Amino acid sequence: MYVRRMTPGTPEGVSRARRWTRDILRASPLADDAELVMSELPTNAIHHTASGWEPGSFHLAVAVSAQVVAVSVTDDGGAATAPKVEHQDHEAERGRGLGMVSALAHRVVVHDTDQGHTVTAELYADARQGGRRC
């Protein structure tokens, strides 16, 4: 199954992204982790890219198979650099989001798009599928 949608680049849009993901993955053992990832990625988009500017938006996608759940967020661009995992001090107030996503996901991939970037987090039902977690 592959589903996608566009959401306004607002805090309410982030809440919608979480609910949407939770509804899609209702019966999946990966639902909680995917919901957390789908909270963090849109939050990063609205804080660090044009997705958070009026009338910004972000695009969501969820792909589900028996072995893998992949959640993706595509931003509206406008950031000086591509998203990257930064390993911050535990007391840091910012910059820990993608590090948390990479701790939950088995793989995090960042792709350039025509508008901005797509960040995809892959969660494997069986850890042996994707090897060791990051």
C-alpha positions as CSV (number, residue, x, y, z in Angstrom):
1,M,0.0,0.0,0.0
2,Y,1.2,3.5,-0.8
3,V,-0.7,6.6,0.3
4,R,0.2,10.3,0.2
5,R,-1.3,13.7,0.9
6,M,-0.4,17.4,1.2
7,T,-0.7,19.1,4.5
8,P,-0.5,22.8,5.5
9,G,2.9,23.9,6.9
10,T,1.5,24.6,10.4
11,P,1.6,22.9,13.8
12,E,-2.0,21.7,13.1
13,G,-0.6,20.2,9.9
14,V,1.9,18.2,12.0
15,S,-0.9,17.0,14.2
16,R,-2.8,15.9,11.1
17,A,0.2,14.1,9.8
18,R,0.5,12.1,13.1
19,R,-3.2,11.2,13.1
20,W,-3.1,10.2,9.4
21,T,-0.1,8.0,10.0
22,R,-1.7,6.4,13.1
23,D,-4.9,5.7,11.2
24,I,-3.1,4.1,8.3
25,L,-0.9,1.9,10.5
26,R,-3.6,1.1,13.1
27,A,-2.8,-2.7,13.2
28,S,0.9,-2.4,12.6
29,P,3.5,-3.2,15.3
30,L,5.5,-0.3,13.8
31,A,2.6,2.3,14.3
32,D,4.0,4.0,17.4
33,D,7.5,4.5,15.9
34,A,6.1,5.6,12.6
35,E,3.8,8.1,14.3
36,L,6.7,9.6,16.2
37,V,8.8,9.8,13.1
38,M,5.8,11.4,11.3
39,S,5.7,14.0,14.0
40,E,9.4,14.9,13.9
41,L,9.9,15.1,10.1
42,P,7.0,17.6,9.5
43,T,8.1,19.6,12.5
44,N,11.6,19.9,11.0
45,A,10.0,20.9,7.6
46,I,8.0,23.8,9.2
47,H,10.9,25.0,11.3
48,H,13.7,24.8,8.8
49,T,12.2,25.3,5.3
50,A,9.7,27.3,3.3
51,S,7.1,24.8,4.4
52,G,6.6,26.8,7.5
53,W,6.2,30.1,5.6
54,E,2.8,31.3,4.5
55,P,1.3,29.6,2.4
56,G,3.7,26.7,3.0
57,S,2.9,23.0,3.0
58,F,4.6,19.6,3.1
59,H,3.9,16.4,1.4
60,L,3.5,13.1,3.3
61,A,3.8,9.5,2.0
62,V,3.5,6.2,3.8
63,A,4.4,2.9,2.1
64,V,3.5,-0.3,3.8
65,S,4.5,-3.9,3.1
66,A,4.6,-7.0,5.3
67,Q,8.3,-6.2,6.2
68,V,8.7,-2.4,5.9
69,V,6.9,0.8,6.7
70,A,8.5,3.8,5.0
71,V,7.3,7.3,6.0
72,S,8.4,10.3,3.9
73,V,8.1,14.1,4.2
74,T,8.9,16.4,1.3
75,D,9.4,20.1,2.2
76,D,8.9,23.2,0.1
77,G,12.6,24.0,0.0
78,G,14.2,27.3,1.0
79,A,16.8,25.8,3.4
80,A,20.4,26.6,2.9
81,T,21.5,23.0,3.5
82,A,20.0,19.5,3.2
83,P,18.7,17.9,6.3
84,K,21.3,15.8,8.1
85,V,21.6,13.7,11.2
86,E,23.5,15.5,13.9
87,H,24.4,13.8,17.1
88,Q,23.8,16.5,19.7
89,D,24.5,16.7,23.4
90,H,21.5,15.4,25.4
91,E,21.1,18.9,26.9
92,A,21.0,20.6,23.4
93,E,17.6,22.3,22.8
94,R,17.7,21.9,19.0
95,G,19.2,19.7,16.4
96,R,18.3,16.3,17.9
97,G,15.3,15.5,15.7
98,L,16.9,13.6,12.9
99,G,19.2,11.8,15.4
100,M,16.0,10.6,17.1
101,V,14.5,9.5,13.8
102,S,17.7,7.6,12.9
103,A,17.6,5.9,16.3
104,L,14.0,4.7,15.6
105,A,14.4,3.9,11.9
106,H,16.6,1.2,10.3
107,R,17.5,3.6,7.5
108,V,17.0,7.4,6.9
109,V,17.5,8.7,3.4
110,V,17.5,12.3,2.2
111,H,16.8,13.1,-1.5
112,D,16.9,16.4,-3.3
113,T,13.7,17.2,-5.1
114,D,12.7,20.0,-7.5
115,Q,11.3,22.0,-4.6
116,G,13.3,21.0,-1.6
117,H,14.1,17.7,0.1
118,T,12.4,14.4,0.9
119,V,13.4,12.6,4.1
120,T,12.3,9.0,4.2
121,A,12.6,6.8,7.3
122,E,12.3,3.1,6.9
123,L,11.2,0.9,9.7
124,Y,11.6,-2.9,9.4
125,A,9.3,-5.3,11.1
126,D,12.2,-7.8,11.4
127,A,15.5,-6.2,12.4
128,R,17.3,-8.8,10.3
129,Q,15.7,-7.3,7.1
130,G,17.7,-4.0,7.4
131,G,20.6,-5.1,9.5
132,R,21.5,-3.2,12.5
133,R,19.7,0.0,13.5
134,C,21.7,3.3,13.1
